[in-house]
Amino acid sequence: MLLFSMACFSCYAQQLHFERENDIITLYDGTEPCFSYQIETKTLKGKYGRANYIHPLYDRNGVILTEDFPKDHPHHRGIFWTWHQLFARGERMADPWLCEGITWDVDNVHTEIKEHSAILHTVVYWMSGRDKDQPVIRENGTITYTRNGDYDLVDFDITLTALTNDVKIGGSEDEKGYSGFSPRIRPGEGLTFFNTQGEVSPKNTPVKAGGWIEAVPDYDTSKKEQVRIVMMCNPETLPSFQGWILRKDNSMQNAAFPGRTPISIPKDQPLHFRNALLIHSGTLTAPEVTDIYNSLFR
């Protein structure tokens, strides 16, 4: 049963606040939405059932930055984190990436508001097995949204604890090896990518390009500033980090780990990883982005 509670401190001085609306919880800054988190299972005509992800994600102009159930890859969903391969007790249990053989039971959602940030705490059970009634993994998540003067930061802190024996997760079973933290960014007419060295060219396979990549979608900016989305991870702490899967059009972007070879999650050794998204409108230089990155991950 879902437990849901909210705590708001000094709300009279705060604009950030959460509201529960049916099967989602949305963070607002005043009356403007920042992001929504999907609590209950959502499907497309009974297919591709998914929960436990962010969509929509907005910029400060109210522009929706993410996509859900896109026609080219209907299993993609906003900002999500999952894998193609899920094993338990020596059996292939599910393909969470394709939303097959699994459901996400969001058991607990708790929120808090601080001076310049809003925090969403979640407990999610990955349910699999013949009737999708066997808890395989417990996920503890903390999603922190911080509003700064000229940028917004969304920090994802995720811990996966195995609830049964011989739990393994793995990426796509090809040379790309994608899986893990994955933003499905609305590309407009196409995405361009940058890191500390300048423009980054996507490849079919993962690109080794450091801990952060800036994605710039080609939207109509005749009336609004151009949004930029910086995707962050810490390669040093991700097991078997493959690099960045980057796509200019109609696909997800992915900080890929562990690749095509599955890794074990022992019951007494939870898997912990962090990712972040930094959203700005061209106001930050590469050195400034690096400073923010270092303050988070170093």
N, C-alpha and C positions, 0 to 999 in steps of 0.2 A: 504494500500500500504506500502511495506517495505521501511523504511528509513534507509540508510546505510551510515555511515561516519567513517573516521579514523583520529586519531590525533597521531602524532609521534613526541616526543620531544627529542632533542639531538640524532637523529637517527645515526649520524656518530659514536657515542660511544656505540651504542646499537646493540646487536645481536637479541634480541627478536623483532619479528614483525608479524603482521597479514597479511594474504592474503585471498581474496575472490575467491573461485573456484566453479563456478556454484552454487549449492545449499548448500554449506558449507563454513564456514570460518575456517581457520587453523592458529594456532599459531606456528611459527617457532623460533628456536634458531639457527641463521645462516641458514644453509640449512637443519637442522634436525627438523622434526615435533615434537611438544609437545602434542597437542591435536587438534581435530576438533570438531566444533559445528554445528549441523544439523539445518539449517534455514528453508528449504522447506520440505514439507511432503514427506517422503520416505516410500515405501511399499514393500512387498514381494508378487509379482504377484497380486497386487491389494488389498492385505490384510494387516492388522496390521499397518495401516498408522500412522506414528509418526513423530514429529519434536521436537525441543527444548530439545536436550540432547547432551551429549558428547560421541563421538566415531569417531575414535579410541583415546584412551589415551595411550601415549608411555612412556617408561622409557628412561634414557639417553643413553642406548645402542641401541635404536630404536626398542625395543621389544614392540609389541602391547599387552597391558594389559587387554583390554576389548573385549567383544563380542557383535555382533548385529545380530538379527534374528537367535539365536541358534536353532538347530533342536529340542531340548528338550522343549524349551519355546520360540517360535518365537516372542512372544510379548515383551520379554526382550530386552533392548537396552542400551548398554554402561553404562554411568552414568546417571541416570534418577531420577525423583522425581514426584510421582503421587500416586493415590489412586484407590481402587476398586469402592468405592461408591461416586457418585456425585449427589447431590440433589439440586433442585432449585424450589421455588414456590410450595413446597409440592409434587413435582414429582421426581421420579428417572430419571435422565437425561442421565447418561452414566456410563460406566465402563472404566475410563481412563487407568487403569492398563492393561486391555486387548485391549486397543485401539478401543473400541466400543462406538459409539454414540458421538464422539468428534473429533475435529481437533484442532491443536495448530497453531494459526496465529501469526507468529513472525513479529510483526509490526515495530520494531525498533531495530537496532543493532548499538552500538557505541563502539569504542575501544580507549584505550589509553595505552601508554607505559611510565613507570616510570623507576627509576634507575635500579632496579633489578626485576621488576614485569611487567606483562601485564594484562590489565583489560578488560573484555568483559561485557558491559552493555546491557541488553535486556529488551524489553517490549513485552509481549506475551499475546494474548487473547485466553482464552479457549472457543471455539465455540461449542455449543451443540444445542439441539432442533431437531425437525423433519428433517430439512434440514441442520443441523449443521451451522445455520446462526445466532444463538443467542449468544451474548457474555455473559458468565456467570461469569467469573473471569478474572481480569487483573493481570498478573504476572509481577512483576518488579524484575529482577535478576541482580546480580553482581557476576561475576566469576573472581576471582583474582588468577593468576598463579605467584608464586614467586620462583625464582631460587636462592637457597642458596649454600654454599660451598659443602656440602655433602648430600643435600636432596632438593627435590622440594615439594612445597605446593600448593594445589589447594583449594581455599576457595569459598564456595557457599553461597551466601547471598540472600535469596528468600523472597519476600513479596507477599501474595495473597490478593487481594481486591475484595470483592463481588460486582457485578454490577447489581444484582437483589435481590429480597427478598428471605429469607429463604434458603440461600445457606448452604449446609452441605457437609462435606467430611468424609469418613470412610474407614477403612481397610477391609481386607478379612473377610467374615462373618463366621469365624470359630475360633477355639481356638488359631490359630497362629496370626490372626489380623494384618498381614503384609501390609504395604504400607508406603509411605514416601520416604526418600532418599535411593536410591538403586543402588549400584555398581554391575554390572554384570562382575565380574573379570574372565578372562580366567584361569581356574584352573590347566591346565597341568594334571599331574597325581593325583592331589588332593590338597586341601588347608589345612593348619594348622593355628590355631588361638592362639594369645597370648594377655594378658593384663598386668597390673602392677603386678599381682600375679603369672604369669606364663602361662602355656598352658590352653586354654579354650576349653571345649568339647561342640560341638553343640548339641542342642536338637531339637525336633520337634517344640516346642513352644519357645517363646523368652527367651533369656538368660540375666539375670541381671548381667552385667559385667563392669559397669562404663561407662565413657564417651568416651573411645577409645578402639578399637580392632585392633590388627595387623594381617593382613592376609598374609600368606606366600605361594605362589603357587609353586608347584613342577614342575619347568621347567628343561630342559636340561641345566645345568650350566657348562658343560665341557669347554666352551670357554668364558663364561660371568659370572659375579657375580650374586648372587641370589637377586632378587628384593623383597622388602617388601612393602606392602601397608597398611598404618595405616588409619582406618576409624574413624572419629571423629564427635561427636555431643555434645550438652549440655542438658543432661536429665532434668535439673532443669527448662529449659525454654520451653521444648516441652510439649504440652498439652497431658495428658494421655499417657506418654511415656511407651511403653510396654517392651522395652529391645531390644536386638539384635537377629534378625533371622540370623542364621549362617548355611551355607551348605558347606560341603567339596567338593562336585562334582556338576557340571552342574546345577547351580542355581544362583540367585542373593543373595547378602548380604544386610541386611536391618536394618536401625535404625527405628524401627516400632513405629508409632503413627498415630492416636489415638486408634488403635485397632478396634474391630468389631463394636463398638458403635459410630455412627457418631458424630462429633462436629460441631457446628454452626460457620459460619464466618459472623457476622453482617456487614452490609454495611459500618458502621462507625468504625469498629474495625478490620482492616486487620490482617491477620495471618502472623507472621514473624518467620522465622527459619533459622539457619545456620548449615552447615555441612562442613567438610573439609577432604581432602585426603592428606596424607603425604607419599611421595615415596622416599625410600632410598634403599641402597644395603647392609644392615646389619651394617652400620657404626654408628647407634644410639642405645644407651642402653635404657632400659625402663625408667629410671629416666630422661634421656635427652628428650625422647618423651613426658613424662609428663610435663616437663618444657615448651616445645613448645605448648602443649595442653593448659596449664595454661595461657600462653601469649595470646592465642586466645580467650579463653572462660571464663576466670576469671577476 
